[in-house]
Amino acid sequence: MEGKNNKVLHIILAFLFCLTIISCGDDEEDTAKSSDNSTTSTSGSTETDNSSTTDTTAPVISEVTAVTTPTNDSTPDYTFSSSEAGTITYGGSCSSSTTSATTGNNTVTFNALVDGTYDNCTITVTDNSSNSVTLNMSSFVIDTSAPGISECLIPIPTPTNDNTPDCIFSSGAGTITYGGACSSSTTSATTDNNTITFSTLSDGTYSDCTITVTDSAGNSSMMIISSFIIDTTAPTVSSIS
């Protein structure tokens, strides 16, 4: 009887031991599952930043080097500064193949311009946020035409005993320069007729004298003076006895 009771006791103890193991296993699995969910929740959570910055400020642009006026350069350069990079568009009578601006100074070369006054040219810079600003360029004049100049309207007599002969010629306005063996104190020409008096010339033949008139745009025309002779020496007279 005692042996049978011991056997029953062993069975009960074994049963209780199995229950204990199963219960512990479930707790560990639950703990693991709980731990896994916590990690997934932390690492999987996404923090959304709904804040954003909108650029509503247009670039600041200014003229650095205007086109020289008047100029005989039909494809002049123009320099401006910009506070931002962006695209360039042109307005008025000016255009260029340069379509992008960088921060700082920018130099653009205009496409060929005909002679005339340009007072409506604009440059617009648009940044990446579509903010734009327009610069009105300073007015300038393109002049590629050289001033007309004639020969001396009254040729210098040759030979002549006048060692400071005059030359009357017609031309456009500008500065006068002299070439060859001739010179004069007159250094400016007006539109229409001009009279210059050559500086004192010694006796001899003058075949290389030139007069050049250069206008304010840098265009010039040259006139070659017809050859002449200065002779101030009186003939020698001797008596025959």
MDAnalysis code that builds the backbone (N, CA, C; Angstrom):
import MDAnalysis as mda
import numpy as np

u = mda.Universe.empty(723, n_residues=241, atom_resindex=np.repeat(np.arange(241), 3), trajectory=True)
u.add_TopologyAttr("name", ["N", "CA", "C"] * 241)
u.add_TopologyAttr("resid", np.arange(1, 242))
u.add_TopologyAttr("resname", ["MET", "GLU", "GLY", "LYS", "ASN", "ASN", "LYS", "VAL", "LEU", "HIS", "ILE", "ILE", "LEU", "ALA", "PHE", "LEU", "PHE", "CYS", "LEU", "THR", "ILE", "ILE", "SER", "CYS", "GLY", "ASP", "ASP", "GLU", "GLU", "ASP", "THR", "ALA", "LYS", "SER", "SER", "ASP", "ASN", "SER", "THR", "THR", "SER", "THR", "SER", "GLY", "SER", "THR", "GLU", "THR", "ASP", "ASN", "SER", "SER", "THR", "THR", "ASP", "THR", "THR", "ALA", "PRO", "VAL", "ILE", "SER", "GLU", "VAL", "THR", "ALA", "VAL", "THR", "THR", "PRO", "THR", "ASN", "ASP", "SER", "THR", "PRO", "ASP", "TYR", "THR", "PHE", "SER", "SER", "SER", "GLU", "ALA", "GLY", "THR", "ILE", "THR", "TYR", "GLY", "GLY", "SER", "CYS", "SER", "SER", "SER", "THR", "THR", "SER", "ALA", "THR", "THR", "GLY", "ASN", "ASN", "THR", "VAL", "THR", "PHE", "ASN", "ALA", "LEU", "VAL", "ASP", "GLY", "THR", "TYR", "ASP", "ASN", "CYS", "THR", "ILE", "THR", "VAL", "THR", "ASP", "ASN", "SER", "SER", "ASN", "SER", "VAL", "THR", "LEU", "ASN", "MET", "SER", "SER", "PHE", "VAL", "ILE", "ASP", "THR", "SER", "ALA", "PRO", "GLY", "ILE", "SER", "GLU", "CYS", "LEU", "ILE", "PRO", "ILE", "PRO", "THR", "PRO", "THR", "ASN", "ASP", "ASN", "THR", "PRO", "ASP", "CYS", "ILE", "PHE", "SER", "SER", "GLY", "ALA", "GLY", "THR", "ILE", "THR", "TYR", "GLY", "GLY", "ALA", "CYS", "SER", "SER", "SER", "THR", "THR", "SER", "ALA", "THR", "THR", "ASP", "ASN", "ASN", "THR", "ILE", "THR", "PHE", "SER", "THR", "LEU", "SER", "ASP", "GLY", "THR", "TYR", "SER", "ASP", "CYS", "THR", "ILE", "THR", "VAL", "THR", "ASP", "SER", "ALA", "GLY", "ASN", "SER", "SER", "MET", "MET", "ILE", "ILE", "SER", "SER", "PHE", "ILE", "ILE", "ASP", "THR", "THR", "ALA", "PRO", "THR", "VAL", "SER", "SER", "ILE", "SER"])
u.atoms.positions = np.array([
    [0.840, -1.204, 0.000],
    [0.000, 0.000, 0.000],
    [0.866, 1.241, 0.000],
    [1.911, 1.167, 0.796],
    [2.829, 2.308, 0.863],
    [3.522, 2.507, -0.465],
    [3.867, 1.450, -1.168],
    [4.529, 1.573, -2.467],
    [3.618, 2.200, -3.477],
    [2.318, 1.833, -3.368],
    [1.358, 2.401, -4.306],
    [1.191, 3.871, -4.050],
    [1.179, 4.260, -2.786],
    [1.036, 5.686, -2.454],
    [2.237, 6.481, -2.966],
    [3.405, 5.897, -2.819],
    [4.610, 6.599, -3.306],
    [4.553, 6.811, -4.811],
    [4.007, 5.791, -5.518],
    [3.915, 5.902, -6.973],
    [2.973, 7.020, -7.355],
    [1.846, 7.117, -6.636],
    [0.869, 8.181, -6.903],
    [1.485, 9.537, -6.619],
    [2.257, 9.627, -5.543],
    [2.898, 10.885, -5.175],
    [3.881, 11.326, -6.252],
    [4.615, 10.327, -6.759],
    [5.572, 10.654, -7.821],
    [4.873, 11.185, -9.057],
    [3.721, 10.576, -9.369],
    [2.968, 11.031, -10.545],
    [2.491, 12.459, -10.349],
    [1.986, 12.763, -9.135],
    [1.483, 14.109, -8.843],
    [2.613, 15.124, -8.939],
    [3.774, 14.801, -8.379],
    [4.914, 15.714, -8.407],
    [5.379, 15.959, -9.835],
    [5.381, 14.869, -10.633],
    [5.804, 15.022, -12.029],
    [4.844, 15.923, -12.784],
    [3.529, 15.757, -12.493],
    [2.518, 16.575, -13.152],
    [2.684, 18.044, -12.791],
    [2.899, 18.300, -11.504],
    [3.085, 19.680, -11.055],
    [4.347, 20.292, -11.665],
    [5.409, 19.484, -11.805],
    [6.658, 19.968, -12.386],
    [6.451, 20.374, -13.851],
    [5.675, 19.526, -14.561],
    [5.399, 19.844, -15.969],
    [4.607, 21.126, -16.093],
    [3.633, 21.337, -15.225],
    [2.848, 22.564, -15.249],
    [3.734, 23.776, -15.017],
    [4.677, 23.601, -14.088],
    [5.584, 24.708, -13.781],
    [6.431, 25.071, -14.998],
    [6.951, 24.070, -15.716],
    [7.788, 24.309, -16.895],
    [6.990, 24.999, -17.982],
    [5.763, 24.520, -18.230],
    [4.925, 25.119, -19.277],
    [4.619, 26.560, -18.957],
    [4.306, 26.830, -17.675],
    [3.986, 28.190, -17.257],
    [5.179, 29.103, -17.442],
    [6.347, 28.675, -17.093],
    [7.557, 29.494, -17.242],
    [7.854, 29.756, -18.705],
    [7.650, 28.698, -19.536],
    [7.920, 28.877, -20.960],
    [7.013, 29.928, -21.557],
    [5.744, 29.924, -21.134],
    [4.815, 30.922, -21.663],
    [5.203, 32.315, -21.231],
    [5.666, 32.452, -19.969],
    [6.059, 33.770, -19.481],
    [7.245, 34.314, -20.256],
    [8.227, 33.412, -20.527],
    [9.407, 33.861, -21.260],
    [9.046, 34.297, -22.668],
    [8.113, 33.495, -23.300],
    [7.717, 33.834, -24.667],
    [6.975, 35.149, -24.691],
    [6.099, 35.351, -23.665],
    [5.361, 36.601, -23.600],
    [6.296, 37.776, -23.387],
    [7.306, 37.530, -22.515],
    [8.271, 38.595, -22.252],
    [9.040, 38.947, -23.517],
    [9.420, 37.881, -24.259],
    [10.163, 38.108, -25.496],
    [9.313, 38.850, -26.499],
    [8.022, 38.422, -26.594],
    [7.134, 39.095, -27.529],
    [6.939, 40.546, -27.141],
    [6.781, 40.760, -25.820],
    [6.595, 42.128, -25.354],
    [7.820, 42.959, -25.653],
    [9.006, 42.364, -25.474],
    [10.245, 43.073, -25.734],
    [10.379, 43.382, -27.215],
    [10.018, 42.410, -28.092],
    [10.102, 42.622, -29.530],
    [9.173, 43.741, -29.970],
    [7.999, 43.799, -29.491],
    [7.042, 44.831, -29.871],
    [7.539, 46.205, -29.467],
    [8.167, 46.308, -28.331],
    [8.676, 47.578, -27.858],
    [9.769, 48.079, -28.791],
    [10.663, 47.182, -29.201],
    [11.754, 47.560, -30.091],
    [11.214, 47.992, -31.448],
    [10.291, 47.269, -31.996],
    [9.713, 47.595, -33.291],
    [9.012, 48.940, -33.244],
    [8.339, 49.161, -32.147],
    [7.615, 50.407, -32.010],
    [8.577, 51.586, -31.977],
    [9.706, 51.437, -31.290],
    [10.659, 52.528, -31.151],
    [11.397, 52.786, -32.456],
    [11.899, 51.682, -33.038],
    [12.684, 51.858, -34.251],
    [11.797, 52.128, -35.458],
    [10.572, 51.633, -35.398],
    [9.699, 51.793, -36.542],
    [8.929, 53.094, -36.538],
    [8.920, 53.769, -35.394],
    [8.174, 55.018, -35.342],
    [8.889, 56.079, -36.168],
    [8.171, 56.881, -36.938],
    [8.729, 57.939, -37.789],
    [8.275, 59.285, -37.284],
    [9.271, 60.135, -37.004],
    [8.943, 61.472, -36.536],
    [8.896, 62.407, -37.736],
    [7.747, 62.929, -38.008],
    [7.541, 63.779, -39.185],
    [7.715, 65.239, -38.824],
    [8.611, 65.926, -39.622],
    [8.817, 67.360, -39.427],
    [8.021, 68.095, -40.496],
    [6.924, 68.667, -40.078],
    [6.048, 69.354, -41.020],
    [6.477, 70.785, -41.301],
    [7.558, 71.248, -40.621],
    [7.994, 72.626, -40.830],
    [8.761, 72.732, -42.145],
    [8.640, 73.833, -42.890],
    [9.356, 74.058, -44.145],
    [9.665, 75.547, -44.278],
    [10.743, 75.844, -45.068],
    [11.152, 77.235, -45.289],
    [10.843, 77.637, -46.723],
    [10.114, 78.693, -46.902],
    [9.764, 79.192, -48.228],
    [10.599, 80.430, -48.537],
    [11.280, 80.396, -49.702],
    [12.111, 81.525, -50.129],
    [11.251, 82.480, -50.943],
    [11.007, 83.639, -50.372],
    [10.218, 84.657, -51.088],
    [11.043, 85.906, -51.376],
    [12.360, 85.793, -51.162],
    [13.230, 86.959, -51.348],
    [13.870, 86.936, -52.728],
    [13.673, 87.994, -53.480],
    [14.261, 88.089, -54.819],
    [15.747, 88.414, -54.721],
    [16.545, 88.017, -55.716],
    [17.968, 88.391, -55.717],
    [18.125, 89.909, -55.766],
    [19.261, 90.362, -55.302],
    [19.600, 91.787, -55.405],
    [20.632, 91.926, -56.521],
    [20.346, 92.724, -57.548],
    [21.289, 92.917, -58.649],
    [21.555, 94.406, -58.840],
    [22.772, 94.702, -59.274],
    [23.154, 96.104, -59.481],
    [24.167, 96.201, -60.612],
    [24.229, 97.377, -61.218],
    [25.155, 97.630, -62.324],
    [26.561, 97.831, -61.784],
    [27.528, 97.128, -62.375],
    [28.932, 97.266, -61.984],
    [29.690, 98.075, -63.033],
    [29.640, 97.641, -64.274],
    [30.308, 98.358, -65.365],
    [29.334, 98.524, -66.521],
    [28.932, 99.764, -66.754],
    [27.991, 100.046, -67.842],
    [28.705, 99.983, -69.186],
    [27.926, 99.916, -70.246],
    [28.497, 99.964, -71.598],
    [29.028, 101.372, -71.851],
    [30.266, 101.453, -72.317],
    [30.858, 102.754, -72.659],
    [30.006, 103.437, -73.725],
    [29.799, 104.740, -73.543],
    [28.975, 105.455, -74.518],
    [29.595, 106.785, -74.901],
    [29.694, 107.104, -76.193],
    [29.384, 106.172, -77.291],
    [30.492, 105.138, -77.448],
    [30.183, 104.042, -78.128],
    [31.181, 103.009, -78.381],
    [31.056, 102.526, -79.817],
    [32.185, 102.142, -80.400],
    [32.156, 101.573, -81.745],
    [32.185, 100.046, -81.700],
    [32.004, 99.485, -80.499],
    [31.929, 98.034, -80.316],
    [30.462, 97.619, -80.417],
    [30.112, 96.902, -81.472],
    [28.710, 96.520, -81.677],
    [28.301, 95.304, -80.854],
    [29.255, 94.662, -80.184],
    [28.941, 93.554, -79.266],
    [29.560, 93.879, -77.904],
    [29.079, 94.921, -77.254],
    [29.714, 95.384, -76.015],
    [29.479, 94.443, -74.841],
    [30.351, 94.560, -73.843],
    [30.208, 93.811, -72.591],
    [29.477, 94.656, -71.558],
    [28.808, 93.954, -70.639],
    [28.103, 94.620, -69.536],
    [28.300, 93.767, -68.294],
    [28.664, 94.406, -67.178],
    [28.913, 93.671, -65.939],
    [27.931, 94.113, -64.862],
    [27.322, 93.112, -64.201],
    [26.425, 93.387, -63.085],
    [26.698, 92.378, -61.975],
    [26.258, 92.707, -60.769],
    [26.430, 91.789, -59.646],
    [25.073, 91.256, -59.220],
    [25.072, 90.023, -58.706],
    [23.841, 89.394, -58.223],
    [24.113, 88.733, -56.879],
    [23.155, 88.836, -55.969],
    [23.309, 88.227, -54.646],
    [22.998, 86.738, -54.661],
    [22.407, 86.252, -55.765],
    [22.063, 84.842, -55.886],
    [22.326, 84.360, -57.307],
    [22.493, 83.047, -57.411],
    [22.566, 82.445, -58.739],
    [21.155, 82.352, -59.311],
    [21.054, 82.283, -60.623],
    [19.739, 82.178, -61.243],
    [19.822, 82.231, -62.752],
    [18.672, 82.280, -63.380],
    [18.606, 82.379, -64.836],
    [18.466, 83.837, -65.250],
    [19.027, 84.158, -66.414],
    [18.991, 85.531, -66.932],
    [18.047, 85.594, -68.127],
    [17.198, 86.600, -68.132],
    [16.402, 86.922, -69.315],
    [16.629, 88.393, -69.651],
    [16.478, 88.714, -70.924],
    [16.782, 90.062, -71.406],
    [15.522, 90.738, -71.935],
    [15.498, 92.052, -71.800],
    [14.374, 92.826, -72.297],
    [14.841, 94.016, -73.102],
    [13.909, 94.634, -73.816],
    [14.278, 95.766, -74.649],
    [14.987, 95.309, -75.907],
    [15.922, 96.106, -76.375],
    [16.603, 95.838, -77.644],
    [17.870, 95.010, -77.489],
    [18.191, 94.584, -76.280],
    [19.440, 93.851, -76.031],
    [19.169, 92.371, -75.795],
    [20.108, 91.537, -76.219],
    [20.033, 90.102, -75.973],
    [21.442, 89.542, -75.880],
    [21.533, 88.312, -75.353],
    [22.844, 87.672, -75.200],
    [22.641, 86.169, -75.109],
    [23.689, 85.419, -75.432],
    [23.633, 83.960, -75.315],
    [23.872, 83.501, -73.881],
    [24.270, 84.412, -73.005],
    [24.494, 84.076, -71.592],
    [23.154, 84.062, -70.869],
    [22.783, 82.897, -70.306],
    [21.459, 82.756, -69.698],
    [21.501, 82.349, -68.231],
    [22.670, 82.300, -67.633],
    [22.744, 81.952, -66.209],
    [23.651, 82.928, -65.476],
    [23.257, 83.247, -64.251],
    [24.023, 84.166, -63.401],
    [24.554, 83.411, -62.197],
    [25.711, 83.824, -61.718],
    [26.287, 83.269, -60.504],
    [26.285, 84.346, -59.424],
    [26.523, 83.926, -58.203],
    [26.625, 84.892, -57.120],
    [27.893, 85.722, -57.306],
    [27.763, 87.034, -57.232],
    [28.899, 87.926, -57.454],
    [28.774, 88.637, -58.788],
    [29.913, 89.012, -59.358],
    [29.909, 89.750, -60.627],
    [29.693, 88.822, -61.822],
    [28.923, 89.290, -62.767],
    [28.648, 88.554, -63.999],
    [28.864, 89.493, -65.186],
    [29.581, 89.015, -66.207],
    [29.806, 89.799, -67.420],
    [29.121, 89.112, -68.589],
    [28.268, 89.847, -69.280],
    [27.582, 89.313, -70.457],
    [28.025, 90.113, -71.679],
    [28.087, 89.433, -72.812],
    [28.407, 90.076, -74.085],
    [27.143, 90.087, -74.930],
    [26.724, 91.264, -75.326],
    [25.484, 91.371, -76.083],
    [25.672, 90.902, -77.518],
    [24.594, 90.389, -78.082],
    [24.588, 90.058, -79.504],
    [24.720, 91.349, -80.313],
    [25.130, 91.207, -81.584],
    [25.437, 92.367, -82.429],
    [24.301, 93.389, -82.436],
    [24.672, 94.636, -82.195],
    [23.719, 95.745, -82.160],
    [24.002, 96.696, -83.319],
    [22.961, 97.229, -83.907],
    [23.134, 98.210, -84.987],
    [23.382, 99.577, -84.369],
    [23.883, 100.498, -85.169],
    [24.127, 101.853, -84.668],
    [22.830, 102.478, -84.154],
    [22.939, 103.147, -83.034],
    [21.766, 103.805, -82.472],
    [21.877, 103.956, -80.975],
    [20.826, 104.501, -80.366],
    [20.757, 104.708, -78.917],
    [19.957, 103.574, -78.285],
    [20.472, 103.033, -77.193],
    [19.825, 101.928, -76.480],
    [19.491, 102.390, -75.067],
    [18.207, 102.657, -74.845],
    [17.775, 103.157, -73.538],
    [16.652, 102.321, -72.928],
    [16.430, 101.116, -73.490],
    [15.353, 100.271, -72.971],
    [15.805, 98.865, -72.606],
    [17.108, 98.666, -72.496],
    [17.636, 97.330, -72.220],
    [17.495, 96.981, -70.739],
    [17.053, 95.750, -70.469],
    [16.897, 95.278, -69.091],
    [17.493, 93.887, -68.942],
    [17.874, 93.566, -67.708],
    [18.343, 92.229, -67.349],
    [17.525, 91.765, -66.150],
    [16.954, 90.558, -66.236],
    [16.168, 89.984, -65.144],
    [16.838, 88.705, -64.666],
    [17.013, 88.571, -63.349],
    [17.563, 87.354, -62.750],
    [16.464, 86.685, -61.932],
    [16.232, 85.396, -62.185],
    [15.220, 84.614, -61.474],
    [15.907, 83.485, -60.725],
    [15.693, 83.406, -59.392],
    [16.360, 82.365, -58.606],
    [15.586, 81.050, -58.686],
    [16.077, 80.020, -57.953],
    [15.478, 78.689, -58.018],
    [14.076, 78.632, -57.436],
    [13.699, 79.652, -56.656],
    [12.353, 79.701, -56.077],
    [11.418, 80.580, -56.897],
    [11.853, 80.927, -58.090],
    [11.061, 81.744, -59.022],
    [10.908, 83.193, -58.588],
    [11.745, 83.637, -57.645],
    [11.767, 85.059, -57.307],
    [12.623, 85.781, -58.347],
    [12.170, 86.914, -58.829],
    [12.906, 87.609, -59.889],
    [13.018, 89.096, -59.606],
    [14.036, 89.694, -60.206],
    [14.257, 91.132, -60.098],
    [14.795, 91.624, -61.435],
    [14.408, 92.824, -61.826],
    [14.799, 93.385, -63.120],
    [15.653, 94.627, -62.924],
    [16.748, 94.697, -63.686],
    [17.667, 95.835, -63.653],
    [17.540, 96.620, -64.953],
    [17.278, 97.913, -64.837],
    [17.260, 98.791, -66.011],
    [18.679, 99.279, -66.284],
    [19.219, 98.938, -67.431],
    [20.584, 99.304, -67.766],
    [20.692, 100.781, -68.115],
    [21.879, 101.334, -67.875],
    [22.146, 102.719, -68.279],
    [22.127, 102.820, -69.802],
    [21.610, 103.929, -70.297],
    [21.520, 104.160, -71.738],
    [22.916, 104.248, -72.367],
    [23.029, 103.756, -73.603],
    [24.307, 103.856, -74.310],
    [24.063, 103.998, -75.805],
    [25.118, 104.444, -76.510],
    [25.037, 104.686, -77.951],
    [26.057, 103.812, -78.667],
    [25.607, 103.114, -79.704],
    [26.499, 102.370, -80.594],
    [26.748, 103.223, -81.837],
    [28.023, 103.464, -82.139],
    [28.391, 104.272, -83.309],
    [29.603, 103.634, -83.964],
    [29.375, 102.965, -85.075],
    [30.485, 102.311, -85.781],
    [30.842, 103.038, -87.075],
    [30.236, 104.202, -87.291],
    [30.481, 104.958, -88.531],
    [31.612, 105.963, -88.340],
    [32.606, 105.877, -89.199],
    [33.723, 106.827, -89.134],
    [33.273, 108.191, -89.637],
    [33.845, 109.258, -89.078],
    [33.484, 110.601, -89.555],
    [34.002, 110.803, -90.980],
    [33.198, 111.447, -91.793],
    [33.662, 111.742, -93.148],
    [34.715, 112.838, -93.115],
    [35.634, 112.789, -94.051],
    [36.663, 113.834, -94.140],
    [37.022, 114.029, -95.613],
    [37.167, 115.275, -95.992],
    [37.496, 115.589, -97.389],
    [38.975, 115.942, -97.505],
    [39.446, 116.039, -98.741],
    [40.783, 116.586, -98.968],
    [40.724, 118.101, -98.752],
    [41.868, 118.716, -98.762],
    [41.884, 120.179, -98.641],
    [41.029, 120.764, -99.764],
    [40.023, 121.543, -99.367],
    [39.099, 122.088, -100.365],
    [39.817, 123.006, -101.338],
    [40.807, 123.706, -100.848],
    [41.681, 124.520, -101.706],
    [43.080, 123.926, -101.582],
    [43.538, 123.212, -102.582],
    [44.854, 122.583, -102.476],
    [45.940, 123.595, -102.129],
    [46.911, 123.139, -101.368],
    [48.035, 124.008, -101.033],
    [48.822, 124.291, -102.322],
    [49.033, 125.542, -102.645],
    [49.776, 125.865, -103.887],
    [51.157, 125.225, -103.856],
    [51.605, 124.814, -104.988],
    [52.944, 124.239, -105.047],
    [53.649, 124.671, -106.332],
    [54.824, 125.230, -106.247],
    [55.499, 125.550, -104.965],
    [54.868, 126.770, -104.311],
    [55.138, 126.937, -103.028],
    [54.661, 128.107, -102.301],
    [55.769, 128.628, -101.409],
    [55.772, 129.946, -101.231],
    [56.761, 130.528, -100.314],
    [56.158, 130.752, -98.924],
    [54.941, 130.216, -98.721],
    [54.294, 130.290, -97.405],
    [54.670, 129.037, -96.626],
    [55.532, 129.227, -95.616],
    [55.982, 128.040, -94.874],
    [55.045, 127.659, -93.716],
    [53.909, 128.331, -93.618],
    [52.848, 127.922, -92.676],
    [51.523, 127.901, -93.449],
    [51.427, 127.020, -94.428],
    [50.236, 127.025, -95.290],
    [48.985, 126.537, -94.553],
    [47.836, 126.899, -95.090],
    [46.547, 126.470, -94.535],
    [45.977, 125.296, -95.333],
    [45.135, 124.532, -94.639],
    [44.351, 123.490, -95.310],
    [42.928, 123.597, -94.780],
    [41.970, 123.769, -95.677],
    [40.557, 123.810, -95.298],
    [39.920, 122.486, -95.727],
    [39.317, 121.781, -94.770],
    [38.684, 120.497, -95.088],
    [37.365, 120.384, -94.323],
    [36.495, 119.518, -94.782],
    [35.237, 119.261, -94.081],
    [35.284, 117.869, -93.453],
    [34.626, 117.732, -92.297],
    [34.625, 116.442, -91.603],
    [33.529, 116.431, -90.551],
    [33.438, 115.303, -89.867],
    [32.610, 115.230, -88.681],
    [33.400, 115.729, -87.492],
    [32.729, 115.841, -86.348],
    [33.412, 116.313, -85.138],
    [34.341, 115.230, -84.601],
    [35.446, 115.679, -84.004],
    [36.380, 114.730, -83.403],
    [37.711, 115.374, -83.101],
    [38.659, 114.549, -82.725],
    [40.013, 115.027, -82.452],
    [40.869, 114.852, -83.702],
    [41.825, 115.758, -83.865],
    [42.699, 115.732, -85.040],
    [44.092, 115.278, -84.632],
    [44.635, 114.353, -85.396],
    [46.042, 113.978, -85.250],
    [46.700, 114.114, -86.624],
    [48.005, 114.344, -86.589],
    [48.743, 114.616, -87.830],
    [49.795, 113.543, -88.050],
    [50.047, 113.266, -89.306],
    [51.066, 112.292, -89.651],
    [52.026, 112.842, -90.679],
    [53.150, 112.157, -90.834],
    [54.157, 112.609, -91.778],
    [54.920, 113.797, -91.224],
    [55.358, 114.683, -92.112],
    [56.211, 115.812, -91.719],
    [55.420, 117.047, -91.321],
    [54.089, 116.954, -91.310],
    [53.260, 118.127, -91.005],
    [52.663, 118.034, -89.604],
    [52.459, 119.180, -88.992],
    [51.828, 119.249, -87.672],
    [51.117, 120.586, -87.540],
    [50.296, 120.690, -86.481],
    [49.576, 121.930, -86.232],
    [49.145, 121.956, -84.774],
    [48.881, 123.156, -84.273],
    [48.398, 123.296, -82.896],
    [46.895, 123.055, -82.800],
    [46.225, 122.935, -83.948],
    [44.778, 122.676, -83.952],
    [44.538, 121.184, -83.759],
    [43.815, 120.816, -82.691],
    [43.647, 119.394, -82.361],
    [42.190, 118.941, -82.309],
    [41.263, 119.810, -82.678],
    [39.856, 119.388, -82.673],
    [39.163, 119.860, -83.940],
    [38.254, 119.014, -84.418],
    [37.485, 119.332, -85.620],
    [36.014, 119.430, -85.258],
    [35.301, 120.292, -85.938],
    [33.859, 120.414, -85.773],
    [33.176, 119.881, -87.024],
    [31.890, 119.617, -86.893],
    [31.139, 119.180, -88.064],
    [31.030, 120.339, -89.052],
    [31.412, 120.107, -90.264],
    [31.429, 121.109, -91.340],
    [32.879, 121.447, -91.681],
    [33.138, 122.664, -92.119],
    [34.476, 123.036, -92.581],
    [35.401, 123.388, -91.422],
    [36.649, 122.981, -91.577],
    [37.680, 123.264, -90.580],
    [38.913, 123.811, -91.288],
    [39.513, 124.826, -90.699],
    [40.745, 125.400, -91.253],
    [41.884, 125.171, -90.275],
    [42.940, 124.544, -90.747],
    [44.124, 124.354, -89.904],
    [45.310, 125.038, -90.586],
    [46.192, 125.551, -89.751],
    [47.421, 126.184, -90.237],
    [48.590, 125.335, -89.780],
    [49.375, 124.869, -90.707],
    [50.496, 124.009, -90.347],
    [51.573, 124.791, -89.609],
    [52.238, 124.091, -88.732],
    [53.402, 124.678, -88.058],
    [54.493, 124.915, -89.104],
    [55.431, 125.787, -88.751],
    [56.458, 126.223, -89.713],
    [57.163, 125.037, -90.373],
    [57.198, 125.075, -91.683],
    [57.830, 124.028, -92.478],
    [59.087, 124.582, -93.143],
    [60.093, 123.798, -93.164],
    [61.320, 124.213, -93.858],
    [61.161, 123.947, -95.354],
    [62.033, 124.546, -96.123],
    [61.955, 124.349, -97.572],
    [62.104, 122.867, -97.915],
    [61.315, 122.444, -98.859],
    [61.402, 121.056, -99.287],
    [60.078, 120.554, -99.842],
    [60.062, 119.286, -100.212],
    [58.860, 118.642, -100.759],
    [58.145, 117.876, -99.646],
    [56.829, 118.012, -99.578],
    [56.016, 117.355, -98.539],
    [54.979, 116.450, -99.221],
    [55.245, 115.156, -99.144],
    [54.373, 114.188, -99.826],
    [53.797, 113.136, -98.874],
    [54.079, 113.303, -97.590],
    [53.612, 112.279, -96.643],
    [52.702, 112.843, -95.550],
    [52.184, 114.031, -95.746],
    [51.372, 114.661, -94.691],
    [49.953, 114.080, -94.670],
    [49.473, 113.787, -93.476],
    [48.113, 113.255, -93.314],
    [47.398, 113.973, -92.176],
    [46.076, 113.973, -92.254],
    [45.223, 114.481, -91.177],
    [44.212, 113.382, -90.847],
    [44.100, 113.016, -89.568],
    [43.152, 111.985, -89.119],
    [42.179, 112.594, -88.121],
    [40.905, 112.340, -88.332],
    [39.865, 112.785, -87.399],
    [39.253, 111.550, -86.744],
    [39.233, 111.541, -85.404],
    [38.681, 110.422, -84.634],
    [37.498, 110.918, -83.815],
    [36.341, 110.263, -83.987],
    [35.158, 110.713, -83.252],
    [35.148, 110.162, -81.829],
    [34.131, 110.526, -81.060],
    [34.082, 110.161, -79.640],
    [33.874, 108.672, -79.411],
    [33.442, 107.946, -80.445],
    [33.258, 106.505, -80.318],
    [34.508, 105.730, -80.700],
    [35.538, 106.449, -81.171],
    [36.786, 105.799, -81.553],
    [36.898, 105.477, -83.025],
    [35.915, 105.890, -83.823],
    [35.994, 105.692, -85.272],
    [36.851, 106.797, -85.883],
    [37.659, 106.458, -86.863],
    [38.564, 107.466, -87.432],
    [38.604, 107.403, -88.953],
    [38.902, 108.553, -89.535],
    [39.105, 108.668, -90.984],
    [40.370, 109.484, -91.225],
    [41.120, 109.087, -92.252],
    [42.380, 109.773, -92.547],
    [42.345, 110.372, -93.949],
    [42.914, 111.572, -94.056],
    [43.025, 112.257, -95.341],
    [44.513, 112.450, -95.657],
    [44.877, 112.076, -96.881],
    [46.254, 112.281, -97.331],
    [46.311, 113.591, -98.114],
    [47.173, 114.480, -97.670],
    [47.288, 115.797, -98.314],
    [48.137, 115.668, -99.584],
    [47.632, 116.252, -100.632],
    [48.386, 116.224, -101.899],
    [49.773, 116.834, -101.705],
    [50.727, 116.260, -102.383],
    [52.118, 116.710, -102.265],
    [52.259, 118.190, -102.634],
    [53.118, 118.859, -101.869],
    [53.391, 120.276, -102.172],
    [54.845, 120.599, -101.838],
    [55.293, 121.757, -102.351],
    [56.686, 122.183, -102.156],
    [56.710, 123.531, -101.457],
    [57.532, 123.614, -100.425],
    [57.804, 124.900, -99.760],
    [59.133, 125.430, -100.308],
    [59.093, 126.665, -100.772],
    [60.318, 127.294, -101.302],
    [60.302, 128.759, -100.898],
    [61.083, 129.062, -99.888],
    [61.149, 130.454, -99.397],
    [62.464, 131.126, -99.772],
    [63.231, 130.464, -100.589],
    [64.544, 131.012, -100.959],
    [64.427, 131.862, -102.227],
    [64.823, 133.096, -102.076],
    [64.764, 133.995, -103.247],
    [65.847, 133.616, -104.248],
    [65.566, 133.832, -105.505],
    [66.597, 133.518, -106.511],
    [67.817, 134.430, -106.341],
    [68.936, 133.915, -106.663],
    [70.175, 134.697, -106.566],
    [70.373, 135.496, -107.858],
    [70.593, 136.776, -107.662],
    [70.807, 137.649, -108.826],
    [72.259, 138.141, -108.790],
    [72.912, 137.965, -109.841],
    [74.302, 138.456, -109.910],
    [74.434, 139.429, -111.083],
    [75.275, 140.361, -110.888],
    [75.482, 141.370, -111.946],
    [76.571, 140.906, -112.903],
    [76.395, 141.312, -114.117],
    [77.403, 140.987, -115.129],
    [78.089, 142.296, -115.517],
    [79.344, 142.327, -115.300],
    [80.065, 143.582, -115.614],
    [80.785, 143.441, -116.940],
])
